[in-house]
């Protein structure tokens, strides 16, 4: 009984003590990871831009053409000359593209070049240099699963949004808008939603390691499976787009048969339909489809490898050639009359 009285008498003091604690100033702590996230965002966000595009539509009643918003996405400043990198699908079919910078200023953009097969495009704006803060390009060849990454973009039109995550996988493949395969893609669980396309994927040092390009989602919103084109690919392509407006790939000098022939006639590789006179394939003696003595058509040579790399489709062949230059000598493996043969070919510049 005496113990109960003691507790009852002490209760008001305990309540007062709890009240005092609740109203005391709460210390503000930040972890090392939180501090790093904030530093990277503050450093890189001025380089991220909002990309909007318009297209023309015809009024079904008056037949007049009207400019209407077609879509929006993200991009980032590449250099102090005003070049902006984004996805090709963000500006595809656009009549007018506008870039909005961090200070909310809007600038009309000119298309410099595009690579639909890599879902990349380069735009240019005439903004003063003091408004242009290029991102620092890192490298993607030393990435590892579990590495922290940060994505900045404009999902659903909500500008300058930050999401964080890790590298979930490496070496993925996705399909570009023109049905070409983009290889060695980075997979991340950092939330990437519609509008993030074309924005940067950054490492914990604020360096560019990829360009966010696609998500896998049954609903159309992020489910933790996003993809980014690795920066090592971007660093090769963007200078070519600035210089030539397109990718410049060396050629063999062949016209290939449709890939459907492979399943139709039961072979694997790239069938040569015909060779261009004076070009490397013709000089090396490759043979296209030819007419037999009975007047029918006979399958010619089928390319199955380049420099020991298997070639199963025209897409494979183009991906191999992307890593070569005009003047390079390659070893070509091909099937002729059921037998595998090899020859050396010096690649030529496109005409």
Secondary structure per residue as TSV (DSSP state, phi and psi in degrees):
chain	resnum	aa	ss	phi	psi
A	1	X	-	360.0	-40.9
A	2	X	H	-65.3	-36.3
A	3	X	H	-65.8	-37.6
A	4	X	H	-64.7	-41.4
A	5	X	H	-62.5	-40.6
A	6	X	H	-61.8	-42.8
A	7	X	H	-66.0	-39.7
A	8	X	H	-66.1	-39.4
A	9	X	H	-67.6	-32.6
A	10	X	H	-80.5	-17.6
A	11	X	H	-56.4	-46.7
A	12	X	H	-59.7	-35.6
A	13	X	H	-67.1	-37.9
A	14	X	H	-65.7	-40.2
A	15	X	H	-64.9	-42.9
A	16	X	H	-63.5	-38.9
A	17	X	H	-64.3	-42.2
A	18	X	H	-64.5	-39.3
A	19	X	H	-63.4	-40.5
A	20	X	H	-64.3	-38.7
A	21	X	H	-67.6	-40.1
A	22	X	H	-65.9	-30.7
A	23	X	T	-95.5	0.8
A	24	X	S	-73.5	151.6
A	25	X	-	-59.8	133.3
A	26	X	-	-89.8	124.2
A	27	X	-	-61.9	144.2
A	28	X	-	-101.8	117.8
A	29	X	-	-119.1	146.6
A	30	X	-	-132.3	136.9
A	31	X	-	-76.1	166.8
A	32	X	H	-60.6	-37.3
A	33	X	H	-68.3	-41.7
A	34	X	H	-62.9	-42.2
A	35	X	H	-62.3	-42.0
A	36	X	H	-63.4	-43.0
A	37	X	H	-60.6	-44.7
A	38	X	H	-66.4	-39.3
A	39	X	H	-64.4	-43.9
A	40	X	H	-63.7	-43.4
A	41	X	H	-62.0	-47.4
A	42	X	H	-63.6	-32.3
A	43	X	H	-75.6	-43.6
A	44	X	H	-95.2	-25.5
A	45	X	G	-59.9	-33.0
A	46	X	G	-64.0	-15.4
A	47	X	G	-88.2	-12.0
A	48	X	E	-91.3	136.2
A	49	X	E	-121.5	163.2
A	50	X	E	-104.2	125.2
A	51	X	E	-111.0	122.1
A	52	X	E	-122.7	147.4
A	53	X	E	-135.7	154.0
A	54	X	E	-123.6	153.6
A	55	X	E	-135.6	167.8
A	56	X	E	-97.8	135.1
A	57	X	E	-128.8	150.3
A	58	X	E	-100.9	128.7
A	59	X	-	-66.0	128.0
A	60	X	T	-67.3	-20.5
A	61	X	T	-96.4	-47.2
A	62	X	T	-92.7	-15.9
A	63	X	-	67.4	11.6
A	64	X	-	-80.1	150.5
A	65	X	E	-90.1	136.0
A	66	X	E	-129.4	141.7
A	67	X	E	-84.7	124.1
A	68	X	E	-129.0	151.7
A	69	X	E	-61.1	132.9
A	70	X	E	-103.7	-31.8
A	71	X	E	173.9	178.6
A	72	X	E	-149.6	158.0
A	73	X	E	-163.4	-158.8
A	74	X	E	-123.5	170.0
A	75	X	E	-165.9	-177.5
A	76	X	E	-151.1	154.5
A	77	X	E	-71.5	126.6
A	78	X	-	-92.1	-40.9
A	79	X	S	-151.2	175.7
A	80	X	T	-81.8	6.7
A	81	X	T	-88.6	-2.7
A	82	X	-	95.4	11.0
A	83	X	E	-76.8	135.3
A	84	X	E	-122.4	132.6
A	85	X	E	-102.6	137.0
A	86	X	E	-150.9	-176.1
A	87	X	-	-81.7	149.0
A	88	X	H	-62.6	-40.1
A	89	X	H	-68.9	-16.2
A	90	X	H	-71.5	-33.8
A	91	X	H	-113.0	4.6
A	92	X	T	-60.0	129.1
A	93	X	T	74.2	10.1
A	94	X	-	-78.0	140.3
A	95	X	S	-88.4	-34.4
A	96	X	E	-142.6	133.1
A	97	X	E	-121.6	134.0
A	98	X	E	-122.1	135.8
A	99	X	E	-107.6	127.6
A	100	X	E	-108.0	122.1
A	101	X	-	-85.9	176.6
A	102	X	T	-60.3	-31.4
A	103	X	T	-83.9	9.7
A	104	X	S	76.5	3.7
A	105	X	-	-74.8	144.1
A	106	X	E	-111.4	139.5
A	107	X	E	-136.4	130.2
A	108	X	E	-66.8	140.1
A	109	X	E	-113.3	144.2
A	110	X	E	-108.2	136.5
A	111	X	E	-77.0	121.0
A	112	X	E	-90.6	-43.2
A	113	X	E	-172.1	160.5
A	114	X	E	-145.4	152.8
A	115	X	E	-132.2	84.8
A	116	X	G	-56.3	-32.7
A	117	X	G	-69.2	-14.4
A	118	X	G	-118.3	5.0
A	119	X	T	53.4	43.9
A	120	X	E	-126.7	148.2
A	121	X	E	-147.0	151.1
A	122	X	E	-120.1	127.2
A	123	X	E	-111.6	168.7
A	124	X	E	-140.4	136.3
A	125	X	-	-124.4	154.0
A	126	X	-	-100.2	48.6
A	127	X	-	-82.6	150.4
A	128	X	-	-63.2	147.7
A	129	X	G	-56.0	-30.9
A	130	X	G	-67.3	-16.5
A	131	X	G	-94.0	-5.9
A	132	X	-	-104.3	117.7
A	133	X	-	-122.3	97.6
A	134	X	-	-67.2	147.2
A	135	X	-	-75.0	154.7
A	136	X	-	-89.4	122.8
A	137	X	B	-81.3	127.0
A	138	X	-	-94.4	-144.0
A	139	X	-	-137.1	153.1
A	140	X	S	-115.4	-0.8
A	141	X	T	-79.1	-9.8
A	142	X	T	-113.5	16.4
A	143	X	-	-68.8	151.7
A	144	X	-	-137.1	149.9
A	145	X	T	-60.9	133.6
A	146	X	T	101.1	-11.1
A	147	X	-	-66.7	136.9
A	148	X	E	-68.5	137.3
A	149	X	E	-136.7	156.3
A	150	X	E	-132.3	138.0
A	151	X	E	-118.3	133.2
A	152	X	E	-123.5	131.7
A	153	X	E	-169.7	-159.8
A	154	X	-	-128.4	64.2
A	155	X	G	-65.4	131.8
A	156	X	G	54.4	28.6
A	157	X	G	80.9	2.3
A	158	X	-	-85.4	99.7
A	159	X	-	-69.4	151.8
A	160	X	S	51.5	57.7
A	161	X	E	-99.6	136.9
A	162	X	E	-107.8	134.4
A	163	X	E	-133.2	152.0
A	164	X	E	-127.8	161.3
A	165	X	E	-178.0	-151.5
A	166	X	E	-135.1	167.0
A	167	X	E	-71.9	116.2
A	168	X	E	-86.7	-32.7
A	169	X	E	-165.4	161.2
A	170	X	E	-126.5	160.6
A	171	X	E	74.2	22.5
A	172	X	E	-74.4	164.5
A	173	X	E	-125.7	136.0
A	174	X	E	-130.9	166.8
A	175	X	E	-103.2	130.4
A	176	X	-	-77.9	173.5
A	177	X	T	-62.0	-28.4
A	178	X	T	-96.8	19.2
A	179	X	S	72.0	8.2
A	180	X	-	-76.3	153.9
A	181	X	E	-90.9	127.1
A	182	X	E	-98.1	119.4
A	183	X	E	-102.3	167.7
A	184	X	E	57.2	37.0
A	185	X	E	-80.5	147.2
A	186	X	E	-86.5	132.5
A	187	X	E	-104.4	135.9
A	188	X	E	-138.9	154.6
A	189	X	-	-97.9	2.5
A	190	X	S	-60.9	130.3
A	191	X	-	-60.2	120.4
A	192	X	-	-124.4	119.1
A	193	X	-	-120.2	169.5
A	194	X	T	-52.6	128.4
A	195	X	T	107.2	-22.0
A	196	X	-	-76.8	-17.9
A	197	X	T	-54.6	132.0
A	198	X	T	91.1	-9.9
A	199	X	-	-81.0	167.2
A	200	X	E	-85.4	147.2
A	201	X	E	-106.1	125.6
A	202	X	E	-117.6	155.5
A	203	X	-	-94.3	-178.2
A	204	X	T	-72.4	-3.5
A	205	X	T	-100.8	5.6
A	206	X	S	79.7	13.5
A	207	X	-	-92.2	146.7
A	208	X	E	-70.6	125.4
A	209	X	E	-121.6	-7.0
A	210	X	E	-173.1	166.2
A	211	X	E	-116.3	116.4
A	212	X	E	-62.4	129.9
A	213	X	E	-133.0	-27.8
A	214	X	E	-160.3	162.4
A	215	X	E	-130.9	156.7
A	216	X	-	-106.3	117.7
A	217	X	-	-159.5	125.8
A	218	X	S	-66.5	-27.0
A	219	X	S	-96.6	-13.5
A	220	X	S	94.0	-9.6
A	221	X	S	-110.1	169.2
A	222	X	-	-64.9	133.2
A	223	X	S	-124.5	20.2
A	224	X	S	89.0	15.4
A	225	X	-	-128.4	96.1
A	226	X	E	-119.7	161.0
A	227	X	E	-131.8	145.3
A	228	X	E	-136.9	138.8
A	229	X	E	-73.5	126.0
A	230	X	E	-64.0	146.2
A	231	X	H	-65.2	-28.6
A	232	X	H	-62.9	-34.1
A	233	X	H	-70.0	-42.7
A	234	X	H	-61.9	-41.1
A	235	X	H	-66.3	-24.6
A	236	X	H	-82.2	-36.9
A	237	X	H	-82.7	-43.8
A	238	X	H	-58.3	-46.3
A	239	X	H	-58.9	-35.4
A	240	X	H	-66.7	-40.2
A	241	X	H	-65.9	-37.9
A	242	X	H	-67.2	-40.0
A	243	X	H	-79.9	-38.9
A	244	X	H	-121.5	-12.7
A	245	X	S	83.0	-4.8
A	246	X	S	-160.0	172.0
A	247	X	-	-76.9	135.6
A	248	X	-	-106.8	107.3
A	249	X	-	-114.2	135.4
A	250	X	-	-64.6	159.5
A	251	X	B	-128.3	156.6
A	252	X	-	-89.1	-26.1
A	253	X	-	88.8	40.3
A	254	X	E	-125.5	157.2
A	255	X	E	-108.8	122.0
A	256	X	E	-91.4	152.2
A	257	X	-	-76.4	158.0
A	258	X	-	-58.8	146.7
A	259	X	T	-60.1	-23.1
A	260	X	H	-63.0	-23.0
A	261	X	H	-61.0	-33.1
A	262	X	H	-58.8	-48.4
A	263	X	H	-73.6	-32.3
A	264	X	H	-68.4	-39.7
A	265	X	H	-108.5	3.4
A	266	X	T	73.8	42.9
A	267	X	-	-132.9	170.2
A	268	X	-	-126.9	124.9
A	269	X	S	140.1	-165.6
A	270	X	E	-112.6	113.0
A	271	X	E	-78.8	134.1
A	272	X	E	-83.9	117.5
A	273	X	E	-79.5	-48.9
A	274	X	E	-158.4	159.9
A	275	X	E	-109.3	150.0
A	276	X	-	-87.2	129.1
A	277	X	T	-57.9	136.4
A	278	X	T	80.3	-2.9
A	279	X	S	-95.8	166.8
A	280	X	H	-53.0	-44.9
A	281	X	H	-62.4	-42.0
A	282	X	H	-66.2	-41.6
A	283	X	H	-63.4	-32.6
A	284	X	T	-82.7	-4.0
A	285	X	T	87.9	15.9
A	286	X	-	-66.9	148.9
A	287	X	-	-120.9	133.8
A	288	X	-	-91.8	-167.3
A	289	X	-	-61.8	137.0
A	290	X	E	-136.5	162.1
A	291	X	E	-92.0	133.3
A	292	X	-	-81.4	172.6
A	293	X	T	-62.1	-27.1
A	294	X	T	-86.6	2.3
A	295	X	S	93.2	-3.1
A	296	X	-	-84.4	176.0
A	297	X	E	-106.3	138.8
A	298	X	E	-119.3	136.9
A	299	X	-	-62.8	135.2
A	300	X	-	-91.1	-138.6
A	301	X	-	-77.1	146.5
A	302	X	E	-123.4	115.6
A	303	X	E	-75.5	126.7
A	304	X	E	-120.1	-12.2
A	305	X	E	-161.6	152.8
A	306	X	E	-132.0	120.9
A	307	X	T	50.8	46.0
A	308	X	T	68.6	5.3
A	309	X	E	-92.4	126.8
A	310	X	E	-61.9	140.5
A	311	X	-	-123.0	109.4
A	312	X	-	-105.2	-16.1
A	313	X	S	-153.7	170.2
A	314	X	H	-63.1	-33.2
A	315	X	H	-61.1	-43.1
A	316	X	H	-60.2	-43.7
A	317	X	H	-61.4	-45.2
A	318	X	H	-64.1	-38.9
A	319	X	H	-65.0	-35.6
A	320	X	H	-68.0	-44.6
A	321	X	H	-67.7	-24.2
A	322	X	T	-61.0	-25.2
A	323	X	T	-96.1	12.5
A	324	X	-	-120.3	165.7
A	325	X	-	-123.6	158.4
A	326	X	T	-58.8	134.9
A	327	X	T	99.7	-16.9
A	328	X	-	-71.2	142.4
A	329	X	E	-97.7	129.3
A	330	X	E	-123.1	153.7
A	331	X	E	-93.5	126.1
A	332	X	E	-111.6	127.0
A	333	X	E	-104.6	132.5
A	334	X	E	-146.7	156.5
A	335	X	E	-100.4	132.8
A	336	X	E	-139.0	121.8
A	337	X	T	54.2	38.8
A	338	X	T	82.7	-0.3
A	339	X	E	-117.7	142.6
A	340	X	E	-85.3	133.8
A	341	X	E	-129.1	163.3
A	342	X	E	-131.8	147.1
A	343	X	E	-151.1	161.0
A	344	X	E	-103.6	137.8
A	345	X	E	-133.0	135.6
A	346	X	E	-95.2	117.6
A	347	X	-	-66.9	147.7
A	348	X	B	-112.0	160.8
A	349	X	-	-76.9	147.6
A	350	X	-	-63.7	145.1
A	351	X	-	-98.3	360.0
